[in-house]
Amino acid sequence: TTHTASQSIKPIEEFNPERISFFKNQLIELNDTQYAALKIRLPAVISGGPGAGKTCLAIEFIKKINNETDKPKRILYISQQERLVRERETEWLTEHRSDNTNQIHFMSLAEFLSNHITDKKI
């Protein structure tokens, strides 16, 4: 949930720190569904309409894996939109370059399919 100046903003004491995310230069409070989704076992497919928080949730998963793992993991972020993939990749590399012990790959769906599907007749 993001808040605009015209909305009433609740006091900081009412926020659950576990539900706060910093995404695209904004503090965001994850809603109940998003917060519950962070507890599911991976791998995961995240779907929803525009503005549902899919990208924010995906980045939260990457942060969680990156911070909790004791041995390097391979992480794959896929989106249908090439522009979105490049934006997230650039942001990740800018903000997390020093703490990136994992192999994190950002790919569009078309890029993934062209690299990993050998039977081009599909």
WODA-V980878 format. One record per residue. OMEGA is omega in degrees with one decimal (* if undefined). D_LAST is the distance of its C-alpha to the last C-alpha in whole Angstrom. Layout:
# WODA-V980878
[[OMEGA;D_LAST] [OMEGA;D_LAST]]
This chain:
# WODA-V980878
[[173.6;40] [-177.5;41] [174.6;45] [-177.3;46] [-178.2;50] [179.1;50] [174.5;49] [-178.5;52] [-177.8;51] [179.9;51] [-177.5;54] [-178.5;52] [-177.6;53] [179.5;51] [173.1;48] [-176.7;46] [179.4;46] [-177.6;43] [-177.6;41] [178.1;42] [172.6;39] [-174.0;39] [179.5;36] [178.0;36] [177.3;40] [169.2;41] [-177.2;42] [174.7;40] [178.9;41] [177.1;38] [-175.8;38] [-178.8;38] [179.2;35] [-179.4;34] [178.1;36] [-179.3;35] [179.5;32] [-179.1;33] [-177.6;34] [178.8;31] [-180.0;29] [11.1;27] [-177.4;24] [170.2;23] [-178.4;21] [178.6;24] [179.0;23] [-179.3;26] [178.0;27] [177.7;28] [-178.7;31] [179.6;31] [-178.3;31] [-176.6;27] [177.7;28] [-179.8;31] [178.5;30] [178.7;28] [176.1;30] [175.1;33] [-179.4;30] [178.4;30] [-178.4;34] [179.7;35] [-178.2;33] [-177.7;34] [-172.8;38] [-172.7;38] [177.1;36] [174.3;38] [-176.2;36] [178.9;33] [172.7;30] [-176.5;26] [-179.7;25] [175.0;22] [179.9;22] [173.4;19] [177.8;20] [-174.4;18] [178.8;21] [-179.0;21] [179.8;25] [179.3;25] [-177.8;24] [177.4;26] [-179.0;29] [178.6;29] [179.6;28] [178.8;31] [-179.2;33] [-177.8;33] [178.6;34] [-173.6;37] [-170.8;38] [-176.8;37] [-174.6;37] [-177.3;40] [-175.9;39] [176.8;35] [-177.6;35] [173.2;32] [-179.1;29] [-178.5;27] [177.9;24] [-177.2;23] [169.9;20] [179.1;18] [179.4;14] [178.5;13] [179.0;15] [-178.3;14] [-179.6;10] [179.6;11] [-169.5;14] [177.0;12] [-176.8;8] [179.2;9] [-175.8;6] [-178.9;6] [-176.9;4] [*;0]]
